[in-house]
Amino acid sequence: MAVYDSLGTLVEELPEPMYSKQEAEARARIERRDADDWPVIACALTLGCPIWTEDRDFFGAGVPTWTTDRVELFLANKEKSKPLQTNEESAKD
């Protein structure tokens, strides 16, 4: 649960002016599935990042998607791969 609690430090809202230039491309990719989802596609295109979703409307829209089980696996592996700190290093933090 600690991983989910820390997401607020990693996730920020993207202002519309930053992604609105991608609107036409985003709409073309999602219009047959759910046209209201175009801002999510536009943000992903703008940032060059995947979408974390369980919504199948995004699958096949030409943008990588991650489902929750894949995000959990990724974050768990990142946590495991952190180098262990010695007692001296822990004391410095």
PETA-V794150 format. One line per field, one symbol per residue. phi: phi as a letter, one per 30 degrees, with the letter a starting at -180 (. if undefined). psi: psi as a letter, one per 40 degrees, with the letter a starting at -180 (. if undefined). Layout:
phi = ???
psi = ???
This chain:
phi = .ddddddedccbdcdeedcddceddddddbedcaeddeddddddddcibdccacdddddicibebbdedddeddddddddddddcdddddddd
psi = dddddeddedhihhidddedeedddddddededgdeedddddddddefiihhieheddheeehiihidddddddddddddehihiidddddd.
